[in-house]
Amino acid sequence: MGCHQIRTDKASGIRNDPNDWSDDPRYIVNLLKSIVTVSMETVAIVEDLPRLNLKE
């Protein structure tokens, strides 16, 4: 069972289709690319932060 499946709620009849958010067939791929880019930039920023000198 995959994460991105079209499902219909039995009680309400509401259809959940992750691709309904956009007419672009690559919407999910582009979204994941954006998430990866933001994550990589965040790691770079955090690595450049000065070390904290915390004494216990």
PQR file of N, CA, C, O and H, with PARSE charges and radii, in Angstrom:
ATOM      1  N   MET A   1       0.840  -1.176   0.000 -0.4000 1.5000
ATOM      2  CA  MET A   1       0.000   0.000   0.000 -0.0000 2.0000
ATOM      3  C   MET A   1       0.888   1.242   0.000  0.5500 1.7000
ATOM      4  O   MET A   1       1.708   1.409   0.903 -0.5500 1.4000
ATOM      5  N   GLY A   2       0.738   2.118  -0.999 -0.4000 1.5000
ATOM      6  CA  GLY A   2       1.534   3.332  -1.099 -0.0000 2.0000
ATOM      7  C   GLY A   2       0.922   4.482  -0.328  0.5500 1.7000
ATOM      8  O   GLY A   2      -0.239   4.439   0.078 -0.5500 1.4000
ATOM      9  H   GLY A   2       0.072   1.983  -1.732  0.4000 1.0000
ATOM     10  N   CYS A   3       1.710   5.486  -0.142 -0.4000 1.5000
ATOM     11  CA  CYS A   3       1.247   6.668   0.606 -0.0000 2.0000
ATOM     12  C   CYS A   3       0.335   7.549  -0.230  0.5500 1.7000
ATOM     13  O   CYS A   3      -0.605   8.142   0.299 -0.5500 1.4000
ATOM     14  H   CYS A   3       2.653   5.521  -0.472  0.4000 1.0000
ATOM     15  N   HIS A   4       0.596   7.642  -1.518 -0.4000 1.5000
ATOM     16  CA  HIS A   4      -0.152   8.559  -2.379 -0.0000 2.0000
ATOM     17  C   HIS A   4      -1.148   7.776  -3.224  0.5500 1.7000
ATOM     18  O   HIS A   4      -0.891   7.470  -4.388 -0.5500 1.4000
ATOM     19  H   HIS A   4       1.360   7.160  -1.947  0.4000 1.0000
ATOM     20  N   GLN A   5      -2.274   7.462  -2.625 -0.4000 1.5000
ATOM     21  CA  GLN A   5      -3.316   6.728  -3.319 -0.0000 2.0000
ATOM     22  C   GLN A   5      -4.604   7.537  -3.310  0.5500 1.7000
ATOM     23  O   GLN A   5      -4.864   8.324  -2.400 -0.5500 1.4000
ATOM     24  H   GLN A   5      -2.482   7.711  -1.679  0.4000 1.0000
ATOM     25  N   ILE A   6      -5.392   7.323  -4.339 -0.4000 1.5000
ATOM     26  CA  ILE A   6      -6.717   7.938  -4.378 -0.0000 2.0000
ATOM     27  C   ILE A   6      -7.627   7.081  -3.508  0.5500 1.7000
ATOM     28  O   ILE A   6      -7.741   5.871  -3.704 -0.5500 1.4000
ATOM     29  H   ILE A   6      -5.181   6.684  -5.078  0.4000 1.0000
ATOM     30  N   ARG A   7      -8.272   7.733  -2.544 -0.4000 1.5000
ATOM     31  CA  ARG A   7      -9.164   7.024  -1.626 -0.0000 2.0000
ATOM     32  C   ARG A   7     -10.486   7.773  -1.516  0.5500 1.7000
ATOM     33  O   ARG A   7     -10.541   8.994  -1.656 -0.5500 1.4000
ATOM     34  H   ARG A   7      -8.180   8.716  -2.386  0.4000 1.0000
ATOM     35  N   THR A   8     -11.534   7.025  -1.265 -0.4000 1.5000
ATOM     36  CA  THR A   8     -12.842   7.616  -1.022 -0.0000 2.0000
ATOM     37  C   THR A   8     -13.312   7.177   0.361  0.5500 1.7000
ATOM     38  O   THR A   8     -13.388   5.984   0.656 -0.5500 1.4000
ATOM     39  H   THR A   8     -11.489   6.032  -1.151  0.4000 1.0000
ATOM     40  N   ASP A   9     -13.625   8.163   1.203 -0.4000 1.5000
ATOM     41  CA  ASP A   9     -14.124   7.881   2.539 -0.0000 2.0000
ATOM     42  C   ASP A   9     -15.510   7.263   2.425  0.5500 1.7000
ATOM     43  O   ASP A   9     -16.404   7.841   1.806 -0.5500 1.4000
ATOM     44  H   ASP A   9     -13.563   9.132   0.963  0.4000 1.0000
ATOM     45  N   LYS A  10     -15.689   6.076   3.028 -0.4000 1.5000
ATOM     46  CA  LYS A  10     -16.968   5.373   2.915 -0.0000 2.0000
ATOM     47  C   LYS A  10     -18.117   6.142   3.556  0.5500 1.7000
ATOM     48  O   LYS A  10     -19.218   6.184   3.008 -0.5500 1.4000
ATOM     49  H   LYS A  10     -14.963   5.606   3.530  0.4000 1.0000
ATOM     50  N   ALA A  11     -17.866   6.749   4.712 -0.4000 1.5000
ATOM     51  CA  ALA A  11     -18.937   7.444   5.435 -0.0000 2.0000
ATOM     52  C   ALA A  11     -19.386   8.721   4.729  0.5500 1.7000
ATOM     53  O   ALA A  11     -20.584   8.978   4.608 -0.5500 1.4000
ATOM     54  H   ALA A  11     -16.971   6.714   5.158  0.4000 1.0000
ATOM     55  N   SER A  12     -18.426   9.519   4.265 -0.4000 1.5000
ATOM     56  CA  SER A  12     -18.776  10.819   3.697 -0.0000 2.0000
ATOM     57  C   SER A  12     -18.826  10.826   2.169  0.5500 1.7000
ATOM     58  O   SER A  12     -19.464  11.689   1.565 -0.5500 1.4000
ATOM     59  H   SER A  12     -17.453   9.310   4.364  0.4000 1.0000
ATOM     60  N   GLY A  13     -18.147   9.859   1.551 -0.4000 1.5000
ATOM     61  CA  GLY A  13     -18.075   9.843   0.086 -0.0000 2.0000
ATOM     62  C   GLY A  13     -17.064  10.826  -0.465  0.5500 1.7000
ATOM     63  O   GLY A  13     -16.976  11.017  -1.678 -0.5500 1.4000
ATOM     64  H   GLY A  13     -17.629   9.158   2.042  0.4000 1.0000
ATOM     65  N   ILE A  14     -16.289  11.460   0.428 -0.4000 1.5000
ATOM     66  CA  ILE A  14     -15.282  12.434  -0.009 -0.0000 2.0000
ATOM     67  C   ILE A  14     -14.107  11.692  -0.640  0.5500 1.7000
ATOM     68  O   ILE A  14     -13.568  10.742  -0.073 -0.5500 1.4000
ATOM     69  H   ILE A  14     -16.360  11.304   1.413  0.4000 1.0000
ATOM     70  N   ARG A  15     -13.731  12.151  -1.823 -0.4000 1.5000
ATOM     71  CA  ARG A  15     -12.618  11.546  -2.565 -0.0000 2.0000
ATOM     72  C   ARG A  15     -11.340  12.304  -2.234  0.5500 1.7000
ATOM     73  O   ARG A  15     -11.290  13.526  -2.367 -0.5500 1.4000
ATOM     74  H   ARG A  15     -14.169  12.922  -2.284  0.4000 1.0000
ATOM     75  N   ASN A  16     -10.307  11.584  -1.805 -0.4000 1.5000
ATOM     76  CA  ASN A  16      -9.016  12.172  -1.483 -0.0000 2.0000
ATOM     77  C   ASN A  16      -8.022  11.759  -2.558  0.5500 1.7000
ATOM     78  O   ASN A  16      -7.581  10.611  -2.611 -0.5500 1.4000
ATOM     79  H   ASN A  16     -10.348  10.591  -1.697  0.4000 1.0000
ATOM     80  N   ASP A  17      -7.680  12.717  -3.413 -0.4000 1.5000
ATOM     81  CA  ASP A  17      -6.728  12.473  -4.496 -0.0000 2.0000
ATOM     82  C   ASP A  17      -5.595  13.471  -4.357  0.5500 1.7000
ATOM     83  O   ASP A  17      -5.808  14.664  -4.572 -0.5500 1.4000
ATOM     84  H   ASP A  17      -8.038  13.649  -3.370  0.4000 1.0000
ATOM     85  N   PRO A  18      -4.367  13.014  -3.995 -0.5600 1.5000
ATOM     86  CA  PRO A  18      -3.250  13.933  -3.797  0.2800 2.0000
ATOM     87  C   PRO A  18      -2.874  14.723  -5.045  0.5500 1.7000
ATOM     88  O   PRO A  18      -2.215  15.757  -4.941 -0.5500 1.4000
ATOM     89  N   ASN A  19      -3.282  14.253  -6.222 -0.4000 1.5000
ATOM     90  CA  ASN A  19      -2.954  14.964  -7.451 -0.0000 2.0000
ATOM     91  C   ASN A  19      -3.990  16.021  -7.824  0.5500 1.7000
ATOM     92  O   ASN A  19      -3.825  16.713  -8.828 -0.5500 1.4000
ATOM     93  H   ASN A  19      -3.818  13.413  -6.306  0.4000 1.0000
ATOM     94  N   ASP A  20      -5.059  16.156  -7.029 -0.4000 1.5000
ATOM     95  CA  ASP A  20      -6.082  17.166  -7.317 -0.0000 2.0000
ATOM     96  C   ASP A  20      -5.600  18.582  -7.033  0.5500 1.7000
ATOM     97  O   ASP A  20      -6.253  19.544  -7.436 -0.5500 1.4000
ATOM     98  H   ASP A  20      -5.192  15.593  -6.213  0.4000 1.0000
ATOM     99  N   TRP A  21      -4.478  18.728  -6.351 -0.4000 1.5000
ATOM    100  CA  TRP A  21      -3.996  20.052  -5.972 -0.0000 2.0000
ATOM    101  C   TRP A  21      -3.455  20.831  -7.161  0.5500 1.7000
ATOM    102  O   TRP A  21      -3.319  22.052  -7.090 -0.5500 1.4000
ATOM    103  H   TRP A  21      -3.947  17.947  -6.023  0.4000 1.0000
ATOM    104  N   SER A  22      -3.150  20.147  -8.240 -0.4000 1.5000
ATOM    105  CA  SER A  22      -2.538  20.820  -9.377 -0.0000 2.0000
ATOM    106  C   SER A  22      -2.855  20.047 -10.652  0.5500 1.7000
ATOM    107  O   SER A  22      -3.077  18.836 -10.629 -0.5500 1.4000
ATOM    108  H   SER A  22      -3.261  19.155  -8.297  0.4000 1.0000
ATOM    109  N   ASP A  23      -2.871  20.778 -11.763 -0.4000 1.5000
ATOM    110  CA  ASP A  23      -3.042  20.134 -13.067 -0.0000 2.0000
ATOM    111  C   ASP A  23      -1.710  19.591 -13.587  0.5500 1.7000
ATOM    112  O   ASP A  23      -1.675  18.856 -14.574 -0.5500 1.4000
ATOM    113  H   ASP A  23      -2.691  21.762 -11.781  0.4000 1.0000
ATOM    114  N   ASP A  24      -0.621  19.955 -12.919 -0.4000 1.5000
ATOM    115  CA  ASP A  24       0.715  19.521 -13.324 -0.0000 2.0000
ATOM    116  C   ASP A  24       0.936  18.074 -12.896  0.5500 1.7000
ATOM    117  O   ASP A  24       0.881  17.777 -11.703 -0.5500 1.4000
ATOM    118  H   ASP A  24      -0.649  20.552 -12.117  0.4000 1.0000
ATOM    119  N   PRO A  25       1.185  17.167 -13.842 -0.5600 1.5000
ATOM    120  CA  PRO A  25       1.383  15.760 -13.473  0.2800 2.0000
ATOM    121  C   PRO A  25       2.645  15.528 -12.636  0.5500 1.7000
ATOM    122  O   PRO A  25       2.787  14.478 -12.008 -0.5500 1.4000
ATOM    123  N   ARG A  26       3.551  16.492 -12.626 -0.4000 1.5000
ATOM    124  CA  ARG A  26       4.790  16.365 -11.854 -0.0000 2.0000
ATOM    125  C   ARG A  26       4.705  17.107 -10.520  0.5500 1.7000
ATOM    126  O   ARG A  26       5.729  17.363  -9.887 -0.5500 1.4000
ATOM    127  H   ARG A  26       3.436  17.344 -13.137  0.4000 1.0000
ATOM    128  N   TYR A  27       3.497  17.449 -10.093 -0.4000 1.5000
ATOM    129  CA  TYR A  27       3.302  18.226  -8.872 -0.0000 2.0000
ATOM    130  C   TYR A  27       3.991  17.593  -7.667  0.5500 1.7000
ATOM    131  O   TYR A  27       4.724  18.277  -6.951 -0.5500 1.4000
ATOM    132  H   TYR A  27       2.665  17.240 -10.606  0.4000 1.0000
ATOM    133  N   ILE A  28       3.774  16.312  -7.431 -0.4000 1.5000
ATOM    134  CA  ILE A  28       4.346  15.627  -6.274 -0.0000 2.0000
ATOM    135  C   ILE A  28       5.870  15.614  -6.377  0.5500 1.7000
ATOM    136  O   ILE A  28       6.554  15.860  -5.383 -0.5500 1.4000
ATOM    137  H   ILE A  28       3.179  15.757  -8.012  0.4000 1.0000
ATOM    138  N   VAL A  29       6.410  15.332  -7.561 -0.4000 1.5000
ATOM    139  CA  VAL A  29       7.867  15.313  -7.757 -0.0000 2.0000
ATOM    140  C   VAL A  29       8.457  16.685  -7.470  0.5500 1.7000
ATOM    141  O   VAL A  29       9.469  16.790  -6.777 -0.5500 1.4000
ATOM    142  H   VAL A  29       5.855  15.133  -8.368  0.4000 1.0000
ATOM    143  N   ASN A  30       7.840  17.733  -7.991 -0.4000 1.5000
ATOM    144  CA  ASN A  30       8.334  19.094  -7.757 -0.0000 2.0000
ATOM    145  C   ASN A  30       8.234  19.483  -6.282  0.5500 1.7000
ATOM    146  O   ASN A  30       9.109  20.175  -5.763 -0.5500 1.4000
ATOM    147  H   ASN A  30       7.018  17.648  -8.554  0.4000 1.0000
ATOM    148  N   LEU A  31       7.187  19.049  -5.617 -0.4000 1.5000
ATOM    149  CA  LEU A  31       7.028  19.314  -4.197 -0.0000 2.0000
ATOM    150  C   LEU A  31       8.151  18.647  -3.404  0.5500 1.7000
ATOM    151  O   LEU A  31       8.747  19.270  -2.525 -0.5500 1.4000
ATOM    152  H   LEU A  31       6.476  18.486  -6.039  0.4000 1.0000
ATOM    153  N   LEU A  32       8.437  17.397  -3.708 -0.4000 1.5000
ATOM    154  CA  LEU A  32       9.519  16.687  -3.027 -0.0000 2.0000
ATOM    155  C   LEU A  32      10.875  17.331  -3.299  0.5500 1.7000
ATOM    156  O   LEU A  32      11.719  17.406  -2.406 -0.5500 1.4000
ATOM    157  H   LEU A  32       7.953  16.890  -4.422  0.4000 1.0000
ATOM    158  N   LYS A  33      11.085  17.797  -4.533 -0.4000 1.5000
ATOM    159  CA  LYS A  33      12.339  18.488  -4.857 -0.0000 2.0000
ATOM    160  C   LYS A  33      12.482  19.750  -4.009  0.5500 1.7000
ATOM    161  O   LYS A  33      13.573  20.053  -3.527 -0.5500 1.4000
ATOM    162  H   LYS A  33      10.400  17.736  -5.259  0.4000 1.0000
ATOM    163  N   SER A  34      11.398  20.476  -3.827 -0.4000 1.5000
ATOM    164  CA  SER A  34      11.435  21.684  -3.002 -0.0000 2.0000
ATOM    165  C   SER A  34      11.757  21.357  -1.548  0.5500 1.7000
ATOM    166  O   SER A  34      12.531  22.066  -0.904 -0.5500 1.4000
ATOM    167  H   SER A  34      10.511  20.229  -4.218  0.4000 1.0000
ATOM    168  N   ILE A  35      11.171  20.300  -1.040 -0.4000 1.5000
ATOM    169  CA  ILE A  35      11.420  19.891   0.345 -0.0000 2.0000
ATOM    170  C   ILE A  35      12.885  19.511   0.529  0.5500 1.7000
ATOM    171  O   ILE A  35      13.505  19.892   1.522 -0.5500 1.4000
ATOM    172  H   ILE A  35      10.543  19.724  -1.563  0.4000 1.0000
ATOM    173  N   VAL A  36      13.437  18.766  -0.415 -0.4000 1.5000
ATOM    174  CA  VAL A  36      14.845  18.368  -0.331 -0.0000 2.0000
ATOM    175  C   VAL A  36      15.750  19.595  -0.388  0.5500 1.7000
ATOM    176  O   VAL A  36      16.719  19.683   0.366 -0.5500 1.4000
ATOM    177  H   VAL A  36      12.934  18.456  -1.221  0.4000 1.0000
ATOM    178  N   THR A  37      15.444  20.539  -1.271 -0.4000 1.5000
ATOM    179  CA  THR A  37      16.250  21.756  -1.395 -0.0000 2.0000
ATOM    180  C   THR A  37      16.238  22.551  -0.096  0.5500 1.7000
ATOM    181  O   THR A  37      17.291  22.978   0.378 -0.5500 1.4000
ATOM    182  H   THR A  37      14.657  20.467  -1.884  0.4000 1.0000
ATOM    183  N   VAL A  38      15.069  22.751   0.479 -0.4000 1.5000
ATOM    184  CA  VAL A  38      14.962  23.491   1.734 -0.0000 2.0000
ATOM    185  C   VAL A  38      15.726  22.765   2.840  0.5500 1.7000
ATOM    186  O   VAL A  38      16.410  23.399   3.644 -0.5500 1.4000
ATOM    187  H   VAL A  38      14.214  22.404   0.094  0.4000 1.0000
ATOM    188  N   SER A  39      15.613  21.453   2.879 -0.4000 1.5000
ATOM    189  CA  SER A  39      16.322  20.672   3.900 -0.0000 2.0000
ATOM    190  C   SER A  39      17.825  20.812   3.758  0.5500 1.7000
ATOM    191  O   SER A  39      18.524  20.978   4.757 -0.5500 1.4000
ATOM    192  H   SER A  39      15.057  20.939   2.226  0.4000 1.0000
ATOM    193  N   MET A  40      18.333  20.750   2.541 -0.4000 1.5000
ATOM    194  CA  MET A  40      19.776  20.874   2.310 -0.0000 2.0000
ATOM    195  C   MET A  40      20.275  22.275   2.673  0.5500 1.7000
ATOM    196  O   MET A  40      21.357  22.417   3.244 -0.5500 1.4000
ATOM    197  H   MET A  40      17.765  20.615   1.730  0.4000 1.0000
ATOM    198  N   GLU A  41      19.509  23.289   2.351 -0.4000 1.5000
ATOM    199  CA  GLU A  41      19.892  24.657   2.691 -0.0000 2.0000
ATOM    200  C   GLU A  41      19.875  24.864   4.208  0.5500 1.7000
ATOM    201  O   GLU A  41      20.726  25.565   4.757 -0.5500 1.4000
ATOM    202  H   GLU A  41      18.630  23.174   1.887  0.4000 1.0000
ATOM    203  N   THR A  42      18.898  24.247   4.878 -0.4000 1.5000
ATOM    204  CA  THR A  42      18.828  24.343   6.338 -0.0000 2.0000
ATOM    205  C   THR A  42      20.053  23.709   6.981  0.5500 1.7000
ATOM    206  O   THR A  42      20.620  24.276   7.915 -0.5500 1.4000
ATOM    207  H   THR A  42      18.207  23.678   4.433  0.4000 1.0000
ATOM    208  N   VAL A  43      20.469  22.549   6.497 -0.4000 1.5000
ATOM    209  CA  VAL A  43      21.666  21.884   7.023 -0.0000 2.0000
ATOM    210  C   VAL A  43      22.887  22.776   6.835  0.5500 1.7000
ATOM    211  O   VAL A  43      23.701  22.905   7.749 -0.5500 1.4000
ATOM    212  H   VAL A  43      20.009  22.089   5.738  0.4000 1.0000
ATOM    213  N   ALA A  44      23.024  23.393   5.665 -0.4000 1.5000
ATOM    214  CA  ALA A  44      24.163  24.274   5.408 -0.0000 2.0000
ATOM    215  C   ALA A  44      24.167  25.469   6.358  0.5500 1.7000
ATOM    216  O   ALA A  44      25.222  25.852   6.864 -0.5500 1.4000
ATOM    217  H   ALA A  44      22.362  23.288   4.922  0.4000 1.0000
ATOM    218  N   ILE A  45      23.012  26.055   6.600 -0.4000 1.5000
ATOM    219  CA  ILE A  45      22.917  27.203   7.510 -0.0000 2.0000
ATOM    220  C   ILE A  45      23.281  26.782   8.929  0.5500 1.7000
ATOM    221  O   ILE A  45      24.042  27.471   9.608 -0.5500 1.4000
ATOM    222  H   ILE A  45      22.155  25.744   6.189  0.4000 1.0000
ATOM    223  N   VAL A  46      22.739  25.655   9.376 -0.4000 1.5000
ATOM    224  CA  VAL A  46      23.004  25.183  10.739 -0.0000 2.0000
ATOM    225  C   VAL A  46      24.490  24.866  10.914  0.5500 1.7000
ATOM    226  O   VAL A  46      25.065  25.158  11.963 -0.5500 1.4000
ATOM    227  H   VAL A  46      22.120  25.096   8.824  0.4000 1.0000
ATOM    228  N   GLU A  47      25.106  24.278   9.909 -0.4000 1.5000
ATOM    229  CA  GLU A  47      26.537  23.966   9.994 -0.0000 2.0000
ATOM    230  C   GLU A  47      27.397  25.225  10.090  0.5500 1.7000
ATOM    231  O   GLU A  47      28.484  25.186  10.667 -0.5500 1.4000
ATOM    232  H   GLU A  47      24.639  24.041   9.057  0.4000 1.0000
ATOM    233  N   ASP A  48      26.929  26.328   9.540 -0.4000 1.5000
ATOM    234  CA  ASP A  48      27.682  27.592   9.571 -0.0000 2.0000
ATOM    235  C   ASP A  48      27.460  28.391  10.854  0.5500 1.7000
ATOM    236  O   ASP A  48      28.146  29.386  11.086 -0.5500 1.4000
ATOM    237  H   ASP A  48      26.046  26.360   9.072  0.4000 1.0000
ATOM    238  N   LEU A  49      26.521  27.971  11.677 -0.4000 1.5000
ATOM    239  CA  LEU A  49      26.278  28.692  12.929 -0.0000 2.0000
ATOM    240  C   LEU A  49      27.456  28.499  13.885  0.5500 1.7000
ATOM    241  O   LEU A  49      28.080  27.438  13.901 -0.5500 1.4000
ATOM    242  H   LEU A  49      25.964  27.162  11.488  0.4000 1.0000
ATOM    243  N   PRO A  50      27.757  29.523  14.678 -0.5600 1.5000
ATOM    244  CA  PRO A  50      28.850  29.360  15.651  0.2800 2.0000
ATOM    245  C   PRO A  50      28.457  28.365  16.737  0.5500 1.7000
ATOM    246  O   PRO A  50      27.282  28.196  17.063 -0.5500 1.4000
ATOM    247  N   ARG A  51      29.469  27.718  17.282 -0.4000 1.5000
ATOM    248  CA  ARG A  51      29.233  26.758  18.362 -0.0000 2.0000
ATOM    249  C   ARG A  51      28.787  27.493  19.614  0.5500 1.7000
ATOM    250  O   ARG A  51      29.235  28.609  19.879 -0.5500 1.4000
ATOM    251  H   ARG A  51      30.424  27.855  17.018  0.4000 1.0000
ATOM    252  N   LEU A  52      27.905  26.867  20.385 -0.4000 1.5000
ATOM    253  CA  LEU A  52      27.477  27.419  21.646 -0.0000 2.0000
ATOM    254  C   LEU A  52      28.378  26.873  22.755  0.5500 1.7000
ATOM    255  O   LEU A  52      28.667  25.678  22.791 -0.5500 1.4000
ATOM    256  H   LEU A  52      27.541  25.960  20.169  0.4000 1.0000
ATOM    257  N   ASN A  53      28.812  27.737  23.645 -0.4000 1.5000
ATOM    258  CA  ASN A  53      29.604  27.307  24.778 -0.0000 2.0000
ATOM    259  C   ASN A  53      28.698  27.200  25.985  0.5500 1.7000
ATOM    260  O   ASN A  53      28.524  28.155  26.742 -0.5500 1.4000
ATOM    261  H   ASN A  53      28.577  28.709  23.616  0.4000 1.0000
ATOM    262  N   LEU A  54      28.127  26.027  26.150 -0.4000 1.5000
ATOM    263  CA  LEU A  54      27.213  25.792  27.264 -0.0000 2.0000
ATOM    264  C   LEU A  54      27.954  25.026  28.352  0.5500 1.7000
ATOM    265  O   LEU A  54      28.557  23.984  28.092 -0.5500 1.4000
ATOM    266  H   LEU A  54      28.268  25.251  25.535  0.4000 1.0000
ATOM    267  N   LYS A  55      27.904  25.541  29.546 -0.4000 1.5000
ATOM    268  CA  LYS A  55      28.525  24.844  30.673 -0.0000 2.0000
ATOM    269  C   LYS A  55      27.423  24.218  31.505  0.5500 1.7000
ATOM    270  O   LYS A  55      26.404  24.846  31.792 -0.5500 1.4000
ATOM    271  H   LYS A  55      27.414  26.387  29.757  0.4000 1.0000
ATOM    272  N   GLU A  56      27.641  22.992  31.878 -0.4000 1.5000
ATOM    273  CA  GLU A  56      26.643  22.281  32.691 -0.0000 2.0000
ATOM    274  C   GLU A  56      26.896  22.490  34.161  0.5500 1.7000
ATOM    275  O   GLU A  56      26.157  21.968  34.995 -0.5500 1.4000
ATOM    276  H   GLU A  56      28.468  22.482  31.645  0.4000 1.0000
TER
END
